């Protein structure tokens, strides 16, 4: 293994360890000693990669943002209606949040600890939803009188709310919770011709690789 590969593994292990601690204890209570210990490396190795705890938190947020972008890019454009694509993306998002501690911790850090960087994960998610709702409006797939802005706000508030509720009970981040939401919402927002073909539970499998490129695998051994 090359020196660069070992360094990448160490950095990834530190990000994963930090995410687990940030999720469990929050930013303030998580310590650098615990982060380095959880990654199986020395405190000196941590400081080789990150200047301080804020830098570690920024790396967790950036990894979460990258996972979100990969998820959004994973919904093929034009193959299904925009409304179905929106539902599919929401299921992928919930699946990602449920299965990936780095994404959960990144959202919690980014949304709860105040603006440390220009990154805004909720705003990025809102932009993803807005693009698909705008496409649905262009396709005339929305029911008469439906406000695209109102639909965007409803979807974002619900999905972000599931993430917040899941901190106390992971069961909120489930396909069934999201499917129930869509079953209630669709008759009010989808045009009748569109509604007949929609699948509130999503099309295909929402499964997504939970370890993105450059992220640690469970069997990876960090280098010291």
C-alpha positions, 0 to 999 in steps of 0.5 A: 500500500502506498503512502498516499493510500495509507493517508487516505485510509487514515483520513477516512477513518477519522471522518467516520469516527468523528461522525459517529461521535458527533451523532452520539454526543454532539459537536461540543462534547465530542473530543479529539482524543475520542475521535483519534482513538475511535479511528485507531490512530494517534492524536498526532496522526489526527493533527496531520490531517486536521488542524482542529475539531472544526476542521474535522466537522467541516470534513464530515459535512463535505462528505455528507454533501458529496453523498447528497450530490451522488444521490441526486445524480443517481435519479436518471432524468427523463425516464419517468415523470418528474413527480415520480422522480421526486418521489424516487429521490426522496426515498433515496435520500431517506435511505441514505440518511438511515444507512449512513452515519456520516450523512446523518452527522453532516446534516446535524452539524451543518444545521445545528451548530451555526454557519462555519462554512458557506455549505448549506445542506438543507439549501442544497436539498431544497435546490434538488427538490425545486428542480424536479418540481419545476420540471413537473410544472413544465410537464403539466403534471401538477394539479390545477392551482398547486403552487410549485413553491408551496410543494417544494416547501412541503416536501423539504419540510417533511423530509428534513423533519423526518431527519430531525425526528429520527435522532430520537427514533430511527424508525422515522427514517423509513420507506413506510413513513415516506410512502404514507406521506406521498399517499396523502399528498399526491391526490392534492398535488398531481394532475389526474392523468399523472396520478394514475401512474405514480408509485408512492413507494418509489420505483425500483430499489432505493438502495444506494452504495452507503460508502461513496468513493473515497469513504472508508469500508468497514474492513479498512485498517487505518494507517498510523 
